[in-house]
Amino acid sequence: MKYDHIHKYMKVNLGKNGYVVFKCMIPGCPHYIRRELAVGRQSICWRCGRPMVLTMANTLLKKPHHLDCRREEIK
């Protein structure tokens, strides 16, 4: 199936055995993928909202983001 957006992945556990997958959190998108297959794919950064490529390092995070990305401080 072809999707018309860049997925915004979040790490979730399926079942009691701790099987980890990355699910797209964009409303209405049913896409999910194993961590091993997510590395190298594009995702939306949870902090800045820009596209990024998933790496082994940022797939350790529940909500993957650029490793050098900082949230804008709210004043």
Biopython code that builds the backbone (N, CA, C, O; Angstrom):
import numpy as np
from Bio.PDB.StructureBuilder import StructureBuilder

atoms = [
    (1, "MET", "N", (0.843, -1.179, 0.000)),
    (1, "MET", "CA", (0.000, 0.000, 0.000)),
    (1, "MET", "C", (0.889, 1.244, 0.000)),
    (1, "MET", "O", (1.878, 1.301, 0.731)),
    (2, "LYS", "N", (0.547, 2.216, -0.800)),
    (2, "LYS", "CA", (1.299, 3.467, -0.903)),
    (2, "LYS", "C", (0.607, 4.537, -0.065)),
    (2, "LYS", "O", (-0.606, 4.726, -0.158)),
    (3, "TYR", "N", (1.397, 5.240, 0.760)),
    (3, "TYR", "CA", (0.851, 6.301, 1.607)),
    (3, "TYR", "C", (1.247, 7.655, 1.035)),
    (3, "TYR", "O", (2.295, 7.779, 0.401)),
    (4, "ASP", "N", (0.428, 8.657, 1.252)),
    (4, "ASP", "CA", (0.690, 9.982, 0.692)),
    (4, "ASP", "C", (1.273, 10.954, 1.720)),
    (4, "ASP", "O", (1.135, 12.169, 1.582)),
    (5, "HIS", "N", (1.921, 10.412, 2.743)),
    (5, "HIS", "CA", (2.524, 11.258, 3.763)),
    (5, "HIS", "C", (3.788, 10.587, 4.308)),
    (5, "HIS", "O", (4.021, 9.397, 4.097)),
    (6, "ILE", "N", (4.595, 11.382, 5.015)),
    (6, "ILE", "CA", (5.731, 10.824, 5.747)),
    (6, "ILE", "C", (5.192, 10.398, 7.101)),
    (6, "ILE", "O", (4.517, 11.175, 7.775)),
    (7, "HIS", "N", (5.482, 9.185, 7.497)),
    (7, "HIS", "CA", (4.965, 8.663, 8.756)),
    (7, "HIS", "C", (5.589, 9.369, 9.952)),
    (7, "HIS", "O", (6.714, 9.864, 9.887)),
    (8, "LYS", "N", (4.836, 9.404, 11.040)),
    (8, "LYS", "CA", (5.324, 9.942, 12.315)),
    (8, "LYS", "C", (5.310, 8.764, 13.283)),
    (8, "LYS", "O", (4.298, 8.481, 13.925)),
    (9, "TYR", "N", (6.451, 8.082, 13.376)),
    (9, "TYR", "CA", (6.523, 6.840, 14.128)),
    (9, "TYR", "C", (6.637, 7.043, 15.631)),
    (9, "TYR", "O", (7.248, 8.003, 16.101)),
    (10, "MET", "N", (6.035, 6.118, 16.376)),
    (10, "MET", "CA", (6.200, 6.027, 17.815)),
    (10, "MET", "C", (6.402, 4.557, 18.160)),
    (10, "MET", "O", (5.751, 3.684, 17.586)),
    (11, "LYS", "N", (7.301, 4.288, 19.096)),
    (11, "LYS", "CA", (7.583, 2.912, 19.488)),
    (11, "LYS", "C", (6.475, 2.410, 20.406)),
    (11, "LYS", "O", (6.144, 3.056, 21.400)),
    (12, "VAL", "N", (5.906, 1.259, 20.069)),
    (12, "VAL", "CA", (4.850, 0.647, 20.883)),
    (12, "VAL", "C", (5.141, -0.838, 21.065)),
    (12, "VAL", "O", (5.798, -1.460, 20.231)),
    (13, "ASN", "N", (4.646, -1.393, 22.159)),
    (13, "ASN", "CA", (4.775, -2.821, 22.429)),
    (13, "ASN", "C", (3.491, -3.515, 22.018)),
    (13, "ASN", "O", (2.398, -3.067, 22.364)),
    (14, "LEU", "N", (3.621, -4.604, 21.282)),
    (14, "LEU", "CA", (2.467, -5.408, 20.897)),
    (14, "LEU", "C", (2.417, -6.653, 21.778)),
    (14, "LEU", "O", (3.375, -7.425, 21.825)),
    (15, "GLY", "N", (1.332, -6.840, 22.455)),
    (15, "GLY", "CA", (1.166, -8.043, 23.258)),
    (15, "GLY", "C", (2.014, -8.066, 24.513)),
    (15, "GLY", "O", (2.741, -7.118, 24.811)),
    (16, "LYS", "N", (1.909, -9.164, 25.244)),
    (16, "LYS", "CA", (2.601, -9.323, 26.525)),
    (16, "LYS", "C", (4.048, -9.751, 26.371)),
    (16, "LYS", "O", (4.826, -9.663, 27.321)),
    (17, "ASN", "N", (4.419, -10.213, 25.184)),
    (17, "ASN", "CA", (5.784, -10.710, 24.982)),
    (17, "ASN", "C", (6.792, -9.603, 24.694)),
    (17, "ASN", "O", (7.974, -9.888, 24.501)),
    (18, "GLY", "N", (6.351, -8.342, 24.661)),
    (18, "GLY", "CA", (7.258, -7.225, 24.457)),
    (18, "GLY", "C", (7.736, -7.052, 23.031)),
    (18, "GLY", "O", (8.810, -6.491, 22.815)),
    (19, "TYR", "N", (6.983, -7.510, 22.057)),
    (19, "TYR", "CA", (7.331, -7.350, 20.654)),
    (19, "TYR", "C", (7.229, -5.873, 20.295)),
    (19, "TYR", "O", (6.145, -5.294, 20.383)),
    (20, "VAL", "N", (8.326, -5.257, 19.897)),
    (20, "VAL", "CA", (8.392, -3.817, 19.648)),
    (20, "VAL", "C", (8.213, -3.513, 18.167)),
    (20, "VAL", "O", (8.868, -4.112, 17.314)),
    (21, "VAL", "N", (7.314, -2.572, 17.874)),
    (21, "VAL", "CA", (7.109, -2.088, 16.515)),
    (21, "VAL", "C", (7.033, -0.564, 16.550)),
    (21, "VAL", "O", (6.882, 0.042, 17.611)),
    (22, "PHE", "N", (7.141, 0.035, 15.378)),
    (22, "PHE", "CA", (6.941, 1.469, 15.249)),
    (22, "PHE", "C", (5.650, 1.680, 14.492)),
    (22, "PHE", "O", (5.496, 1.199, 13.369)),
    (23, "LYS", "N", (4.707, 2.409, 15.110)),
    (23, "LYS", "CA", (3.391, 2.674, 14.531)),
    (23, "LYS", "C", (3.322, 4.137, 14.120)),
    (23, "LYS", "O", (3.814, 5.018, 14.826)),
    (24, "CYS", "N", (2.708, 4.381, 12.974)),
    (24, "CYS", "CA", (2.494, 5.757, 12.537)),
    (24, "CYS", "C", (1.357, 6.351, 13.364)),
    (24, "CYS", "O", (0.280, 5.763, 13.462)),
    (25, "MET", "N", (1.599, 7.512, 13.953)),
    (25, "MET", "CA", (0.621, 8.139, 14.831)),
    (25, "MET", "C", (-0.212, 9.216, 14.139)),
    (25, "MET", "O", (-0.949, 9.944, 14.804)),
    (26, "ILE", "N", (-0.109, 9.326, 12.833)),
    (26, "ILE", "CA", (-0.965, 10.250, 12.088)),
    (26, "ILE", "C", (-2.371, 9.642, 12.046)),
    (26, "ILE", "O", (-2.533, 8.490, 11.645)),
    (27, "PRO", "N", (-3.386, 10.410, 12.458)),
    (27, "PRO", "CA", (-4.748, 9.875, 12.509)),
    (27, "PRO", "C", (-5.176, 9.229, 11.193)),
    (27, "PRO", "O", (-4.995, 9.797, 10.116)),
    (28, "GLY", "N", (-5.743, 8.038, 11.305)),
    (28, "GLY", "CA", (-6.241, 7.313, 10.143)),
    (28, "GLY", "C", (-5.209, 6.451, 9.436)),
    (28, "GLY", "O", (-5.558, 5.708, 8.519)),
    (29, "CYS", "N", (-3.946, 6.532, 9.840)),
    (29, "CYS", "CA", (-2.907, 5.734, 9.177)),
    (29, "CYS", "C", (-2.718, 4.416, 9.937)),
    (29, "CYS", "O", (-2.397, 4.438, 11.125)),
    (30, "PRO", "N", (-2.907, 3.281, 9.279)),
    (30, "PRO", "CA", (-2.782, 1.982, 9.947)),
    (30, "PRO", "C", (-1.381, 1.380, 9.892)),
    (30, "PRO", "O", (-1.191, 0.232, 10.294)),
    (31, "HIS", "N", (-0.392, 2.138, 9.399)),
    (31, "HIS", "CA", (0.945, 1.605, 9.144)),
    (31, "HIS", "C", (1.734, 1.347, 10.433)),
    (31, "HIS", "O", (1.733, 2.162, 11.355)),
    (32, "TYR", "N", (2.404, 0.198, 10.471)),
    (32, "TYR", "CA", (3.375, -0.094, 11.517)),
    (32, "TYR", "C", (4.465, -0.967, 10.927)),
    (32, "TYR", "O", (4.261, -1.626, 9.907)),
    (33, "ILE", "N", (5.662, -0.971, 11.590)),
    (33, "ILE", "CA", (6.817, -1.673, 11.049)),
    (33, "ILE", "C", (7.741, -2.084, 12.186)),
    (33, "ILE", "O", (7.808, -1.407, 13.212)),
    (34, "ARG", "N", (8.457, -3.196, 12.008)),
    (34, "ARG", "CA", (9.437, -3.629, 13.003)),
    (34, "ARG", "C", (10.595, -2.650, 13.065)),
    (34, "ARG", "O", (10.902, -1.977, 12.081)),
    (35, "ARG", "N", (11.237, -2.571, 14.220)),
    (35, "ARG", "CA", (12.357, -1.637, 14.408)),
    (35, "ARG", "C", (13.462, -1.883, 13.393)),
    (35, "ARG", "O", (14.003, -0.934, 12.825)),
    (36, "GLU", "N", (13.800, -3.131, 13.163)),
    (36, "GLU", "CA", (14.886, -3.460, 12.242)),
    (36, "GLU", "C", (14.616, -2.931, 10.832)),
    (36, "GLU", "O", (15.548, -2.578, 10.110)),
    (37, "LEU", "N", (13.358, -2.877, 10.446)),
    (37, "LEU", "CA", (12.991, -2.405, 9.121)),
    (37, "LEU", "C", (12.752, -0.900, 9.081)),
    (37, "LEU", "O", (12.724, -0.311, 8.000)),
    (38, "ALA", "N", (12.578, -0.266, 10.245)),
    (38, "ALA", "CA", (12.337, 1.177, 10.309)),
    (38, "ALA", "C", (13.619, 1.980, 10.099)),
    (38, "ALA", "O", (13.570, 3.109, 9.612)),
    (39, "VAL", "N", (14.764, 1.404, 10.463)),
    (39, "VAL", "CA", (16.036, 2.109, 10.325)),
    (39, "VAL", "C", (16.274, 2.435, 8.849)),
    (39, "VAL", "O", (16.197, 1.558, 7.988)),
    (40, "GLY", "N", (16.565, 3.709, 8.573)),
    (40, "GLY", "CA", (16.781, 4.168, 7.209)),
    (40, "GLY", "C", (15.550, 4.767, 6.559)),
    (40, "GLY", "O", (15.641, 5.319, 5.462)),
    (41, "ARG", "N", (14.393, 4.671, 7.215)),
    (41, "ARG", "CA", (13.160, 5.249, 6.676)),
    (41, "ARG", "C", (12.963, 6.673, 7.174)),
    (41, "ARG", "O", (13.512, 7.065, 8.204)),
    (42, "GLN", "N", (12.180, 7.435, 6.437)),
    (42, "GLN", "CA", (11.862, 8.791, 6.870)),
    (42, "GLN", "C", (10.759, 8.771, 7.909)),
    (42, "GLN", "O", (9.861, 7.929, 7.878)),
    (43, "SER", "N", (10.848, 9.715, 8.827)),
    (43, "SER", "CA", (9.829, 9.920, 9.850)),
    (43, "SER", "C", (9.765, 11.400, 10.161)),
    (43, "SER", "O", (10.684, 12.150, 9.830)),
    (44, "ILE", "N", (8.694, 11.819, 10.790)),
    (44, "ILE", "CA", (8.566, 13.200, 11.247)),
    (44, "ILE", "C", (9.124, 13.280, 12.659)),
    (44, "ILE", "O", (8.794, 12.456, 13.512)),
    (45, "CYS", "N", (9.974, 14.278, 12.905)),
    (45, "CYS", "CA", (10.569, 14.500, 14.223)),
    (45, "CYS", "C", (9.474, 14.911, 15.215)),
    (45, "CYS", "O", (8.653, 15.776, 14.910)),
    (46, "TRP", "N", (9.463, 14.291, 16.401)),
    (46, "TRP", "CA", (8.471, 14.620, 17.416)),
    (46, "TRP", "C", (8.734, 15.972, 18.062)),
    (46, "TRP", "O", (7.842, 16.517, 18.713)),
    (47, "ARG", "N", (9.918, 16.526, 17.904)),
    (47, "ARG", "CA", (10.238, 17.809, 18.544)),
    (47, "ARG", "C", (10.055, 18.993, 17.603)),
    (47, "ARG", "O", (9.399, 19.970, 17.966)),
    (48, "CYS", "N", (10.620, 18.923, 16.409)),
    (48, "CYS", "CA", (10.561, 20.088, 15.515)),
    (48, "CYS", "C", (9.553, 19.927, 14.381)),
    (48, "CYS", "O", (9.176, 20.918, 13.754)),
    (49, "GLY", "N", (9.108, 18.701, 14.103)),
    (49, "GLY", "CA", (8.116, 18.478, 13.063)),
    (49, "GLY", "C", (8.671, 18.374, 11.657)),
    (49, "GLY", "O", (7.905, 18.273, 10.699)),
    (50, "ARG", "N", (10.002, 18.396, 11.512)),
    (50, "ARG", "CA", (10.624, 18.270, 10.186)),
    (50, "ARG", "C", (10.920, 16.805, 9.887)),
    (50, "ARG", "O", (11.034, 15.997, 10.809)),
    (51, "PRO", "N", (11.046, 16.451, 8.598)),
    (51, "PRO", "CA", (11.412, 15.074, 8.243)),
    (51, "PRO", "C", (12.821, 14.733, 8.711)),
    (51, "PRO", "O", (13.686, 15.604, 8.804)),
    (52, "MET", "N", (13.038, 13.458, 9.002)),
    (52, "MET", "CA", (14.358, 12.958, 9.388)),
    (52, "MET", "C", (14.454, 11.505, 8.962)),
    (52, "MET", "O", (13.447, 10.893, 8.608)),
    (53, "VAL", "N", (15.645, 10.952, 8.993)),
    (53, "VAL", "CA", (15.855, 9.543, 8.690)),
    (53, "VAL", "C", (16.108, 8.815, 10.008)),
    (53, "VAL", "O", (16.947, 9.237, 10.805)),
    (54, "LEU", "N", (15.386, 7.730, 10.231)),
    (54, "LEU", "CA", (15.549, 6.967, 11.464)),
    (54, "LEU", "C", (16.883, 6.231, 11.467)),
    (54, "LEU", "O", (17.300, 5.667, 10.455)),
    (55, "THR", "N", (17.546, 6.248, 12.622)),
    (55, "THR", "CA", (18.809, 5.549, 12.826)),
    (55, "THR", "C", (18.641, 4.550, 13.962)),
    (55, "THR", "O", (17.621, 4.554, 14.651)),
    (56, "MET", "N", (19.630, 3.702, 14.156)),
    (56, "MET", "CA", (19.575, 2.771, 15.290)),
    (56, "MET", "C", (19.493, 3.546, 16.608)),
    (56, "MET", "O", (18.820, 3.111, 17.542)),
    (57, "ALA", "N", (20.178, 4.694, 16.685)),
    (57, "ALA", "CA", (20.194, 5.485, 17.916)),
    (57, "ALA", "C", (18.828, 6.093, 18.224)),
    (57, "ALA", "O", (18.350, 5.978, 19.352)),
    (58, "ASN", "N", (18.188, 6.739, 17.240)),
    (58, "ASN", "CA", (16.919, 7.377, 17.583)),
    (58, "ASN", "C", (15.736, 6.413, 17.596)),
    (58, "ASN", "O", (14.645, 6.801, 18.014)),
    (59, "THR", "N", (15.915, 5.171, 17.152)),
    (59, "THR", "CA", (14.831, 4.189, 17.301)),
    (59, "THR", "C", (14.828, 3.575, 18.698)),
    (59, "THR", "O", (13.958, 2.761, 19.008)),
    (60, "LEU", "N", (15.777, 3.948, 19.539)),
    (60, "LEU", "CA", (15.727, 3.538, 20.940)),
    (60, "LEU", "C", (14.742, 4.403, 21.726)),
    (60, "LEU", "O", (14.323, 4.037, 22.824)),
    (61, "LEU", "N", (14.379, 5.545, 21.158)),
    (61, "LEU", "CA", (13.467, 6.485, 21.810)),
    (61, "LEU", "C", (12.014, 6.112, 21.532)),
    (61, "LEU", "O", (11.692, 5.618, 20.451)),
    (62, "LYS", "N", (11.131, 6.350, 22.515)),
    (62, "LYS", "CA", (9.710, 6.074, 22.312)),
    (62, "LYS", "C", (9.142, 6.958, 21.208)),
    (62, "LYS", "O", (8.393, 6.487, 20.352)),
    (63, "LYS", "N", (9.504, 8.257, 21.231)),
    (63, "LYS", "CA", (9.093, 9.207, 20.200)),
    (63, "LYS", "C", (10.353, 9.704, 19.510)),
    (63, "LYS", "O", (10.970, 10.660, 19.981)),
    (64, "PRO", "N", (10.748, 9.082, 18.410)),
    (64, "PRO", "CA", (12.003, 9.430, 17.742)),
    (64, "PRO", "C", (12.075, 10.891, 17.318)),
    (64, "PRO", "O", (11.109, 11.466, 16.817)),
    (65, "HIS", "N", (13.245, 11.468, 17.533)),
    (65, "HIS", "CA", (13.501, 12.846, 17.125)),
    (65, "HIS", "C", (14.954, 12.960, 16.719)),
    (65, "HIS", "O", (15.754, 12.061, 16.980)),
    (66, "HIS", "N", (15.297, 14.079, 16.073)),
    (66, "HIS", "CA", (16.699, 14.341, 15.752)),
    (66, "HIS", "C", (17.477, 14.306, 17.060)),
    (66, "HIS", "O", (17.016, 14.864, 18.055)),
    (67, "LEU", "N", (18.628, 13.676, 17.088)),
    (67, "LEU", "CA", (19.379, 13.578, 18.331)),
    (67, "LEU", "C", (19.901, 14.928, 18.804)),
    (67, "LEU", "O", (20.166, 15.100, 19.993)),
    (68, "ASP", "N", (20.052, 15.879, 17.904)),
    (68, "ASP", "CA", (20.512, 17.209, 18.301)),
    (68, "ASP", "C", (19.381, 18.236, 18.311)),
    (68, "ASP", "O", (19.640, 19.437, 18.381)),
    (69, "CYS", "N", (18.149, 17.784, 18.243)),
    (69, "CYS", "CA", (16.982, 18.658, 18.167)),
    (69, "CYS", "C", (16.562, 19.077, 19.571)),
    (69, "CYS", "O", (16.513, 18.255, 20.486)),
    (70, "ARG", "N", (16.261, 20.352, 19.732)),
    (70, "ARG", "CA", (15.793, 20.881, 21.011)),
    (70, "ARG", "C", (14.404, 21.487, 20.801)),
    (70, "ARG", "O", (14.102, 22.054, 19.751)),
    (71, "ARG", "N", (13.588, 21.350, 21.815)),
    (71, "ARG", "CA", (12.268, 21.985, 21.751)),
    (71, "ARG", "C", (12.419, 23.476, 21.990)),
    (71, "ARG", "O", (13.288, 23.917, 22.741)),
    (72, "GLU", "N", (11.566, 24.238, 21.344)),
    (72, "GLU", "CA", (11.555, 25.677, 21.582)),
    (72, "GLU", "C", (11.002, 25.901, 22.978)),
    (72, "GLU", "O", (9.971, 25.337, 23.345)),
    (73, "GLU", "N", (11.688, 26.724, 23.754)),
    (73, "GLU", "CA", (11.213, 27.007, 25.102)),
    (73, "GLU", "C", (10.006, 27.923, 25.022)),
    (73, "GLU", "O", (9.990, 28.895, 24.267)),
    (74, "ILE", "N", (8.990, 27.594, 25.818)),
    (74, "ILE", "CA", (7.771, 28.401, 25.869)),
    (74, "ILE", "C", (7.988, 29.514, 26.879)),
    (74, "ILE", "O", (8.367, 29.262, 28.022)),
    (75, "LYS", "N", (7.749, 30.736, 26.456)),
    (75, "LYS", "CA", (7.985, 31.885, 27.350)),
    (75, "LYS", "C", (6.686, 32.384, 27.933)),
    (75, "LYS", "O", (6.683, 33.342, 28.706)),
]
sb = StructureBuilder()
sb.init_structure("model")
sb.init_model(0)
sb.init_chain("A")
sb.init_seg("    ")
for serial, (resi, resn, name, xyz) in enumerate(atoms, 1):
    if name == "N":
        sb.init_residue(resn, " ", resi, " ")
    sb.init_atom(name, np.array(xyz, "f"), 0.0, 1.0, " ", f" {name:<3s}", serial, name[0])
structure = sb.get_structure()
